[in-house]
């Protein structure tokens, strides 16, 4: 376990915000449900505990739960001393936790395939593969941040939705906040409007928390203020993250994204999604084929266990919605910014990725 623990130490020295890591042979994660007021570190002793942490949104964000695939499968290998069948079972459990985000599926499949084909010690092989995946995801964040920052002009006000940042990724800025952080580090004078994002309030609790840490000026708005802010000239650009992008460029992201994209189109405001090639699902032809995770109605009728609606009130909570590609100005990736026609240009990206 030396390699994967050394990786965490290097990342801390680089002042990255780690959502999950190994320390003293124990898997640890920052409980995102308790942010911004408490930075509570949880120890994860089993694959079942990790699965529950993902389901409960103790750890969330497409990049971070993708990394859970690497950490979780390695944990299963370490605890089972390389039993491939138990590794497969662990992978299946992890993939069942959040069906919409494709990063988790891909990472688990990559780890399990590595275990099956391992020529030497399975545990050591999976440790090396996990380190490779984590470093690769972090490099994606740096690169997509660089390309995305080219779209940001000095003086821009950028709106984002939900939390697509360091704690939802590998530690630099995740997806959307990699773009924003890179622009800020280039010395550009920017301001961020962050939507609070009901019902879990990730924008209010976590995006604002990270922007404060980065030293980036920001303003919190409720989700239903975005149209007003766009229509009155307060927003120059919109950058959101992604949980899955289909082969034709349709975007699955936190519910509410579609609403913001419609308002952006009406007001002539560029709307971008920041993602990585790992989040593009070339096996899914369009957004219509993406399974949208439906979560418990109690998450809408309660906030942190406190009821905000009358007893017996029914509620609906689709965790994501689908934004059609016609509303998207560009897809920011670690390979560059992809523009329409998306199916054709994403196809070229797929060719590059698979070379």
Beta strands, then each sheet from edge to edge (+ up, - down):
strand 1: 20-23
strand 2: 26-30
strand 3: 41-44
strand 4: 157-160
strand 5: 191-195
strand 6: 218-221
strand 7: 237-240
strand 8: 244-246
strand 9: 251-254
strand 10: 270-274
strand 11: 280-281
strand 12: 302-303
strand 13: 306-307
strand 14: 320-323
strand 15: 330-333
strand 16: 336-338
sheet 1: 1+ 2- 3+
sheet 2: 6+ 5+ 4+ 7+ 10+ 15+ 16-
sheet 3: 11+ 8+ 9- 14+
sheet 4: 12+ 13-
end
